Amino acid sequence: MKVLVTGATGFIGRHLVKKLAKDKRYEIFCLLRNLKKAKLLESLDIEIISGDITDKQFLEKLNGYSFDLIFHCAACVENSNPEKLKTVNVEGTRNICELALNQGVSRLIYLSSVAVVSGNKEVPLIEDLPLAATNPYGESKLEAEKVVWEYRDKGLPVVILRPPMVYGEDEPHMLTILLKLLKWRILPLVNQGMSKLHLVYIENVVSGMIFCLDKPECLKGSFFIADKEVLTTGEIFDIFARAVKAKPPFRLPKSIETMLLSLPWAGKKFKFFLKDRVYSTDKIESLGFKIPYPARVNLLTSAEKLYHAE
């Protein structure tokens, strides 16, 4: 079975490829824009294809491969670059959907984001709420989902998975910064650390993606994929502090919190931690998916490994 993975050297993509490579049923092809990153996949039995999902003419050349499955993980996360977000996340997704439709794949697994509904106020959020984003990244993923739905209506068998923030031992974005701030004790907690922050361990995401391969029910609607446990920001950051052998972060007094939240830049960052961010996983669990990895253990081991790797 020939499998194409886009974004194969990204955080989620490379974990997916490593998991798929252990299954001899799959012949894996990884689409890479930057060949310098191919070393992240070295020693795996895969074929590298040099190309860009935003290059429609190049993707047309892939029709000779006759893929059976496509995992679309490639995405841009730069909120500061709306044009790039649109080009990669929206038009790139359109190109992959067109390729998948032309190829007649048995399934396209599209990795979306909870950001497409994060503008809703319900707690927990569920998949069937109206699309509503709160930042440029979310808007681009929202528009990309519309494209995916458009191709589903054309007959493309597609699974839509929406993870929240993903963590793991080699997470390349925020976790390293958070650990340093906690080590230096310059990251206080607002709302006494009581706000809920639902995350997902990288291996839970990968397990969910593979689970959807043989479930026809996954071809309808969309699905959140998150950790079973919902922790508070205080619980999460206390775990991280333990990983770097630091004291737990201090909770801001209400008077100082109010002043801090009024600041233009810092206030906006801290306001993120005032909102409960919880996502119901009932829908995918109702299909028989068992979320395999517990949050507390893997938050700790992820933070420890990442911190000591620095």
N, C-alpha and C positions, 0 to 999 in steps of 0.2 A: 504494500500500500504506500503510494507516494504522498508525502506530506510536505507542504510548504509552510514555513514559519517566517513571518515578517517581524522586524524588531528583535531578531534572534540574539543580539548581543546586549539588549536592554536588560534591566533587572528581572522582569518577569519572563521575558523571552528566553534568556539563557538557562533559567531554572527549568522551564518547560522543555527545552531541547535536551537537556541532560536527562530528564525523566523519560522522554520519548525514546532517547537513544538506547535505553536499557531494554526496550521491547523490540525484538527482532522482526516483528511484523511490519515495522515502519522503515521506509527508505526516506531519509530526512534531507530536505533542501532548505537552506537558510539564505534568505535574501538580505544582503548587507549593503548599506550605502557607504560605509567606511571600512575598507578591508583591513586597516590597521587594527581594528577591534577583533579580527578573526581569531587572534590568539586566546581570547576568552573562551573559545570553543575547541581549542586544540586537544588532540587525543580522542575526540569523539568521531564516530563513524558517520560523517555527514558530508554533504556536498555544498560548497559555498557558491552562491550566485551573486555576482556584483551588480547591483542595480538600486534604483530609487523608486519608491512607490508613487512619487509625484510625477514620474516620467512615463506618461501613458504609452508612448511609442515603444519604449523599452519593454514594458509589461506585455505588450502585444507579442513580443518575440518569445514569451514564455509558454505560448500555447502548445508548443511542441513537446512539453514535458508531461502533459496529461496527468495533472495532480488529482488525487482522490480526496484529499482534505487540505484545508487551509486554516491556519491559526493566524489571525491578524492582531498582532501585539504592538506594532509600530505606532508611535505617537509622539507628538511634541507637547511638552509641559511648561513652556516658557510663557507665563502670563504677560510678560513685558513685550511680547512680539505677536500681536493679534494677526498680522498678515501671515506669518509663518504657521501659526496655529491653524488658520483656515486652509492654507496650502497643504500641510501635512495631514491634519486630522480629518478634514472634510473632503478635499479633493483626492487625497491619497487613499482614503477609505472608498471613495467612489470608484477609483481605478481598480482596487483590489476586488470590490464587489463585481465589477464588470468582468474582470479576469475569471473570477469564480463562476459566474453565470455562463460565460463562454466555454469554460472547461467542463461544465456539468458536474462539479464536485458533489460528493455525497453530503458534505457539510462544511460550512464556514463558521468557525468559532471567532466571534468578534468580541474583543475586550473593550468594553465601554467604561463607565465610571459612575459612581453614585453622584458625582457632580451634576449630572443631568437633571436630578430632581432635588438637589440640596437647597433650593430656594423655597421649598415647602416647609411649613412650620410643624407638621405632625411629628410626634415621637411615639413609637419608632416610625421611620419612613417605610413605606411599602412601594413595590415596583410600579403599581398602577396609578400612582399620583401623576398630576400634570407635569410635563417637562418644565423645569424652572431652574435656571443656573444662577450663580452669584458672582462669577468672575469670567474673564475671557477664556480660560481653559475650559471651564464648564460649558460655556456657550458653544465652543468649537466641538466639544464632544456631543452636545445636544444636537447640533446640526448634522454631525456625522451619523448619529443614531437615526435621524430622519432619512438619511441616504440609505442606511441599512434596511429600514422598514420599506422603503421604496423598492429595493431589490427583492426583499422577501415577497412583496406583492407581485413581482414579476416571476416568481417561482423559485428563487434561490433559497435552498434550505440553510438557514442561518440561526445560530445560537447567540444571544446577546447576554453577556455577563457583566455585572457592574460591581467591581470591588471598591471599597473605601481606600484609605491610605494603607499602603502595603509596607510591611517591615520584614527584615531578615538579616542574616549574618553579613551580607555584602550589599546592603541597601546603599545606593550611591548619593542620596539627596540630603534629607533633613536629619537623619538619625545621628550622623557623626557630629553635626553642629550642636544638636541638643545635648549630646553626651558631654561635649566640651563645656557648654554653658553650665550644665549641672555640676561638673567637676570643679569649675571655678566659682560655683555658687552665685551666679548672676542671672539665674532664671527663676524668678518668684512665681508662685501660683496665684491666679485670680480665682474668685468664687470659692476660696478655701479648698481648691482642688476637687470640688464636688461635681463638676460638670462631667457628663458621660462622653467618652470618646471611643467609638467603636472602630477597631482596626482589623487588619487581616494579615496573618502570617503567610509568607510567600508560598510555602508548600500547601497551604489550604487553597490558595488560588489555583495552583497547578493541578491539584487533585480535583477541584471543581471543573476545570476545563476538560480534563480527561474523562471525568464522569459523564459529561454531556455528550460524548461521542456516540453512545448507543442508546440514548433516551429520546424517542420521538417527541415526547412531551416538551422537551427543551426547545423545540423549533417554533414554539408559540410564546408570545410575550417576551419578557426579559427577567433576569434573575440576579438578585444580590448574592454575593459570595463574601462572607465575613467570618470572623472568629465566632465561636459559640458564645464565649463570655464577653460581656460588655463591662469594661472597667471605667473607673473615673480617671480624670487627669492626675489626681493625686496618687492613685494606685499605680498608674503607668510610670509616672516620673519617680516615684519612690523605688520602683523596680530598677529603673535606669540608674538612679543614684547608687543603689547597692552594687550594680555592675561595675561602676567606676570607683567604688569604695569612697563615696562621698556621703555627707550627711543628707538627709531628705531635704528637698527644696523648701524654703520657708513660705508660709501662706501669708499673703498680703493683708494687713488690716484694711477694713472697709474704707476708711478715710483716705489712705494712700492709694488704694485701688481706684477710687473715683478720680483722683488727680491723674494717675497714670493713664487711665482710659481716655482722658480728655486730650492727651498729647496726639498730634497729627499722625506720626508714623508708628510709634510704639503702641499707641492706643488701638490702632487698627489691628496690629498683630495679636495683642492680648485679647481683643474682643472675640477672636476665633475660639478661645477657650471658655467663653461664657455660655455658648449654646450646646445643648445636648445633641450629640450626633450618633444616632442609633439607627440601625438598619435591620429590618426583619429578614431572617433567613428561612422563615417557615415555608416559603414557596419551593425552594430547591430541596429542602429537607423532606417535604411531603412526597418527593419523587424517590426517596430512598437514600439521598446523599447524607453520609455521616461525616461531619466536620472532624477530620482526623487529629489535628494538632492543637493542644491546649494553649491558651494565650499566655498565662503567667510564666510558664516554663520557657516558652520560646521567645518571649520578650526579654527575659533575663539572659538566656544563652546568646541571643542575637546581639544584644548590647555588649556582653562580655567579649565575644569574638571580634566584633567590629572595633571596640575600643582598644583591645590588645593588638590588633592588626595595624593600628596607626603607627 
